[in-house]
């Protein structure tokens, strides 16, 4: 492992972490049929108050779905809410018909209805599952419909502990009920819906853990908040990033021990606990005002684990190209700006958007390299996401790219970012802002591969 420092990331604010409940048994499909997952009302204890939620199997986050690489995911969603629903498998590449974006790739699952999702899990990684129903996603997510999907590699990295963390925030009233006002125009054109209560699985931060001194921890975290762009910083340990957005990368030390985590983003890191009894490893959030909030406090306790050697990287994904031939790429710019007039949402290239209605932004033949330029003319950051594909973030000042793959990219206010990918899967693919209030207000389009 050769650690490497990369460019500093955009900083943001807030998160909360706690380990997830016990894993769903193997997450595997019964030979007799699909695994049933119900979207239904439930209860959660948040900030010592009972909160009415919507959750997968009545919990938030829902059960961890865990498979091994090469297994088949076969899930039946039963919608027992009073809103249209779907399951989008956030981060999985390919298979447009199973991507779960309504109305782009399927009809929304009506209250009382059901839909079967079936797809081969060819690539390992940390993924999310959540609704994607145009115009309704912010409310469905804010009320708790979200979960993790883990696809374990054939030969896991040698570690002592595997810790899964979901980052989230909530907006509750004085009685502990989820506040409404979904679709607020200022939020839709501003920073999005950001809740002041930082929580995971109905628990407030910080999470407190004890691990053996010297023990090696694999930390997998995902941001499942609606809109909050987070920056997380480690203290007391040296973390190494080994995967971003489900794709392995060469292990590297994050700049200033900090990582940016936009909505929908996933990071996998490895660190060794301190050797001294009682020493602490902290993961904290630095707010916009500079105040630090502890999110995870892990204490070295008990007998020392045998000290391990180098931190090894995961094998690179052989299905992704070692380079993208940019000279042959289809080049598209998306000039993104708030719309004008009452009730206006967003424009792309000067045209008021209609979400996933109408013709695609562009069409390309399967295997075509594509570069997208996100030109942010707004006063707020964006978190632009391409479904079903892994992208390279291109350098701002030269013709190179960052040495990792991404599902999305943070575009600061008034700035431009470029990404490149190969359109390697046929079908219709969403391009949208992962700040969900922006998407619901029209910051969404799609392309088609044939």
N, C-alpha and C positions, 0 to 999 in steps of 0.2 A: 504494500500500500504506500503510495506516494501522496501525502497530503498536498492539497493545492488550494490557495486562496483565490477567490474569484471576486468580481466586482461587487461593491456594496449594493444591497437591495433597498427597495423602497420601504420605509418604515411606516407602520400603521399603529393601531391601538387594539388592545384587549383580547382576551380569550379565557376559557376556563377548562380545566382538565380533571379527569378522574378515570380510573380504570373501569372498563366495561363490566357488565354482569357476566356470569359464566357463558362460555361459548355454546352456541347451538350444537348439539351432537353431530359433529362432522359436517353439518350443513348439507349432508348428502341426500340425494333423491331416493325415495323408496322405489324398488323395482315395480311396484304396483301403480305408481303415478306420481304426480307432482307434490312437492312440499307446499302446504297451504299457508299463506300469510294473509292475515286479515288487517285491513286498515279500519280501525274502529276507535270509538271513544275509550278513554281510560283515565286514570288518576296518577298524579305524580306529586311527591312531596318536595316542593321547592321553597327554599328560605323558610322552612318550618311551617309552611302552609300547604294545604291540599289544593292542587290545581287541576282543573278539568283540561284534558289534553286530547289530541288525536295521536295515535301511535300505531306502529306496526305491531300486531298482536297486543295492542293496548298499552305498549310501553314506549318510552322515548329515552334514548334511542331504542330502536327495535332490536330483536335478537341478532347477535353477530352470526352471519352466515359464513361458514368456514368450509372450504373445499381444498382438495389437492389439485395441483396442476394436472390437466388432462381430464378431470371429471366433468360431468355435464351438470349445468345449472338447470333445474326444471322446477319452476315456481308458479303457483297459481295465486294471483292477487284476488281477494274477495273484498269488495268495497262496501263496508258497513258504516260509512259516514254519510252525511247529507250533501257532500260536495263531489264533483267529478274527480277522479284520481287516476294514477298510473304508477308504474315503477320505472324510473330511469336508472340504468346501471352506470353510474358516473365513473368514467375512466376506462371502461372496457372498450377495446377497439373492435371495429367491424360489426357486421350483422345489423344493418339499418332497421330491418323490420322488428327487431327485438330491442331497439334503443329506448323505447318508452316515452317518446316525445309526442304529446297530443296537442294539436291534431296533425302534426307533421308526418309521423310514422305509424300512428294508430289513432283510432277514435278514443276519446276519453272513456274510462270505465265509469259508467253511470252508477249512482247510488243503488245498491242491491245487485250490481253486476259483477262479473269476474273476467279475468284475462289470464292466459297462460303464457309464460316466458320460458323459452327453452334455448340454451346456447352452450356451446363448448367452451370450456375455460382453458384456453391454450397458453395463456400467459399468466405467470404469478404476479402478485402485487396486492397492495392495499387499495380498495375501491369503496365507493359509497353507493347506497341505494336510497332513492328519494322520489317523490312525485315530480313530474314535469308536465303540467297542464297549463297551457298558455292563459294568463290572466288570473289563475288560481294558485299557482305555485307559492307565492309569498305567504298566503294565509295557511296553506297546508303545512308548509315548513315551520312557520311561526308557532303553530299549534302542536308540533312535535313529530310529524311524520318524517323520519330519517333513520338511517342505520348504516352499519359497516358490512362490507363483503371482503373477506380475506381469502386469497388463493395462495396457498403455501407452495413454495418451490420444492422440487423433488428432493434437493439436499439443502436443508436449512443451514444458515450460518451458525457456527458454534457459539452459543450464548447461554447464560445462566437464567435469564428472565426475559420474557416477551410481553411487553406492556402495550396495550391498546388504549388510546386516549381520544375522546371526541371533544372538540371545542365548540362551544355554543354560547348564546346569550338569550335572555328572556326579557320581555316587557310585560309586567304584571301590575294590576291595580292594588289598592290597599287590602283587598279581600283575597288576594292571591289568584285572581282570574286573569287570563290572557286578555290584554287590552286589544280592542278592535282597531278601527280607523285604518283598515287595510286599503291600499290604493290611494293613500294620501299623496296629493299632487306634489307637494314640496319634497317629500321623501323620494318620490319617483324620479324627480329631476335633481335631487341632491345626493346625500350620502347613503340613502336607503334606510331601511328600518333597523336601527341599532338599539338593542335592549340594554339597560343599565345593569341588569343582574347577570353575572357571569356564572354559568352552571354547566354541569355535565351529569346526565342521567338523573336529574332532579337533585343533585348535590352541589353545594356551593364550594368554590375553591377556598383554600388550597387542598389538594389531595395530599395525604400523608402516607408514606410507604417506608418500610424497612427492608434493606437488602444486605447480604453479607458484604463485608469489606472486600475490595478487589473484584467483586463479582461483575460480570459483563451484562449489560442491559441493552436489549433491542427495543427501542421506543418507536412506535408507529402512531402517528397522530394525524387527525383530519379535522378541518374546519367545516362544520355543518351549520354555521350561523347564516342568516339571510344576507348580511351586507358587510359585516365587520371585517376590515382588513387588519390583520394582527401581525405584530412583530414579537417573537419569543426569543428570550435570551437565557443562556445557561450560565450557572455560576457554581464553582466548586468541582467541576469535571470538564474534560475536553471532549465535546461531541464530534462525531464524524458522520456526515450525511452519506447514506449508501443508496438511497432511492428517492426520487421525486415524482409525484403524480403517477405512481405505480411502475415507473421504469427505473431499473438499476442504473447507477452512474459510478464513475470512478470515485472511491471514497475521498472526501475532502473535508477540511476544517472550515466551517462557515465563518465568514468575516465577523470579527468581534463576538464570536460564539452566538450569533443571532441569525434567525431565519424569518423570512416573511411568509405569511400563510394567508392567502386570499380565500374567500368563500369557495368551497369545493376542492381546495388544494390539499394534498397529502404529502407528508414527509416521513421518511424512515431514517432513524439515526441510531448509532451505537456509541455507548460510552462505558467506561469502567468506573465503578464506585470508588470513592477514596479508600485508602488503606487504613486510615486511623479510625479507631472505634469512636463513634459519635459524630464523625465528620458528616457534613450534609452536601447533597447535590440538589441544587435549586433550578427550577425552570420558572421564570417570571415573565410577566407582561409589563412592558414599559408604556405608560399612557402618553397621550399627546402632551400632557403637562409635565412629563418626566417622572411621575410617580411610579414606583415599582410595586406590582402586586404579585405576591407569590401564587403560583398555580400548582406546582408540584414540589414537595419537599421530601426527599428520600434520604434516610439516615443509614449510615453504615453501622450494622449491629451484628453481634455474635461472632462465631468463628470465622476466620478469614477464608475466603475462597482462594483456590490456587490462582496465582496471578497468570493471566493469559498473555500471549505474545501480540503480534501485530493484529490490527483490525483489518479484516479482509473484506473486499468488495464482493457484491453479488455478481454472478455471470451476466454479461451484457445480453440484451435481447437480440437473438440472431435474426428475428423477423424484421428488424428496423435497419435501414441502410446505413453503412458507415459514413456516407456523405450524400448530400442532396445536390444534384446538378442544377445550380441556380440559373445558369445561362439559358437553360431550356424551360424555365418555370413560367407558369401562368401567373402574371403579376396583377394583383388587385389591391387598390387602396380603399379603405373605408373611412371617410371623413365623418366623424361622429360629433353631433352637436345637439343641444336641447332644441326642441321645436318652439315655434312662436305662436302666441295666441292662447286663449283660454282652453285648458284641457289638453294642450299639445304635449306630447311625450318627447320623442327623440327623432332626429333625422339622420339618415345615412346617405352620404353624397348628395345632400340638399333635398332629399325626398322624404316626406313624412312616412315613417315605416308603418306597416300593418302586421308586424310579427311574422308568422309563418304563412300568411296568405299570399297569393299571387305567384309570379314566376320566381325561379331561383335567382340569386345574385349573379351566379355564373354556373356554367356546366363544363366539365372536363372529362376526358377519357380516363379510364382506370389506369393508374400508373403514372399520371402526370404530376410533376413537381409543381407546387403552388407556393407563392409568397403572398402574405397578407400584410398590408401596412395599416395599422390602427392609428389614425390621426385624431387625437382627443382635443376637440375644440371646447370642451366644457370646463367648468371650474372645480370638478370633482374627479378623483381617480376612478378608473374603470378596471374590471377584471374580465378580460375578453377570453372566451372559451370556444374551442372547436370540438364538436362531438365526434367520437369514434376514431380519432386520430391522435398521434403523438407529434409534437412540433419541436423545432429548434428555435430558440430565441436568438435572433441575429444581433450582432454587435452594432452599436449606434455609429461608430466611427470608422469601421473597416468592414471587410467582406467575410469575416469569420462568424462563428456562432459559439454559444455557450456549450460546455461539454456535458449537457444533460438534456433530457427530453421533458416537455411540459404538455399538459392539457390546456393550460391557460396562461395568460400573461397580464401582469399589472401594468396599466398605462397611466402614468401620473397626469394630473390636470395640465392641459396645455402642451403635452408632449406627444411624441410619436414613437411607436415600437413596431418592429417588423418580426414576423415569424415565417418559418418555412416548414412544409411537410409534403409528403407524397400522398396523393389521393388514391389510396390503394384498395378501397372498399366501395363497391357499387351501392347506390341508394341516395337518399336525401339526408343531409347532415346539417344540423343546427349550428349556427354561429350566433352567439349572444353574450351578453354581460352576465357573469355569475353573481353580480349584485342583483338579487332577484326582483327587487322593485323596479330596477332599470329595465330588465327583460320584460316584465309585465306591462310596462309603459311603452313598449315598442322597440327597445334596443335589442332587436332579434331579427335574424334573416336566415337564409340557408343556401347551400350549394348542392348540386347534384353531380354524381359520378356515374358514368355509364360504361 
